[in-house]
C-alpha cells in the first residue's frame, strides 16, 4: 500500500502518470545505453555529446512558447502530441545512427525534444489544476517518480533480454522495442475523461496581463546553477561506467534500474519527509548528502581497473541517485509557492527551458572538455561545486518564502 494520500489520487492524474511512464521508458532506456550504442557504432564520446545537445536545444526553444500557450487553455492535446512524436522520432534516430546519417541524427534529436517538451512542461500545471485537495504533493512526487519507475522497468528488461539472447537483443533492437512501447501512452491519454480546469480553481488573476518577472527571475537562479552542473554528469554517466570501469550497456542498465528503484521508493516518502522536517531541513540535507556521494563517485576514477574502485563507484552511484532526486518534488513545490499561482504555468515552462538550455551548454562544455581529454573525475567535481552553490541558493529562496 502506498504511503500518505497516494491512494486518494484522482483517476485522471493516475492515467497521466501512466502515460508519462510510457514516454519515460524511452527516455530512460536511451539515457542508459544510447551513447554506449553510438560508441559501438563508431562515434567518440564527445561526438555523441555533440548530437545529444540538439535535443536540449529544441526544448530550450519551445518551452517558453508552450508555457504561454497552456495558460488558460486545455493541456490534453499536448499529451497526444508528445505520445506520437517522441516514439516516432526515437525510431528515426536509431536508424540514423545505424547508417551514420549525421544530419538526420541532429534533426531527430531536435524533434524528439520538441515532442517531449509537450509532456514535460504541461504535466505539473495539469496536476496543479486538476488535483483534489490534499493530493497535490503526491501527484507532483509521483509524476517526478515516473523517470525512476520507467528506468527500473527498462533497465531490467534490457539486462534480462540481453542475457537471454545477446545477438537478437542487442542495443539497437532493444531501443527499437522500447521506442515502440512508448506508443502505449496514447491509450492512457485517451482514457482521461474530465472537464479540464483551464486554470487553478483558486486563481482569480488569470485575466490579469503579464507575469511577476522579478519573482520568476529569483526562483530561476538555483535552477540554472543546479541544471548546469547536472548537465555535465547525468546524460553521460553511462559513458563514465563504460570507459572508466568497463561496465557494458546491459550491465549498466541493471545497475541503473536498481538505483532508480531506490529513487522511486524514496520519492514516495517525500511528502512524509517534508511534513516531518520541513523544506528548510529536508532540501539541503538530501542534496548535501548527494553532493558528498558524487564527489566520492568522481574519485573512484583514481582506482580505475580495480574491484575496489568498481564496487565503490556502484555504491556511491546508488546513494547519489535517490538523495538528489528526493529534493526535486520539494524544490518544485517551493518554487511554485514562491512565484504564486498566476506565474506557475510560465515557471513550469521556464524551468524546462532552463534545464534544457543549461544541458545544451553543458553538453557543449562536456564535448570540449572530453576532446581536450579532461578526466571524468574533474568534470564530476565541477558538477559537485555547482550543486553546492545551488543548495545555498535554494536555502535563500526558502527564507524569502517564510
Secondary structure as UniProt FT lines:
FT   TURN            4..5
FT   HELIX           6..8
FT   HELIX           11..40
FT   TURN            41..42
FT   HELIX           45..70
FT   TURN            71..72
FT   HELIX           76..99
FT   HELIX           102..130
FT   TURN            133..134
FT   HELIX           136..164
FT   TURN            166..169
FT   HELIX           171..181
FT   HELIX           182..184
FT   HELIX           185..191
FT   TURN            201..202
FT   TURN            206..207
FT   HELIX           213..231
FT   TURN            232..233
FT   HELIX           234..236
FT   HELIX           237..244
FT   HELIX           249..268
FT   HELIX           270..277
FT   HELIX           279..299
FT   HELIX           300..303
FT   TURN            304..305
FT   HELIX           307..339
FT   HELIX           341..343
FT   HELIX           344..371
FT   TURN            372..373
FT   HELIX           376..401
//
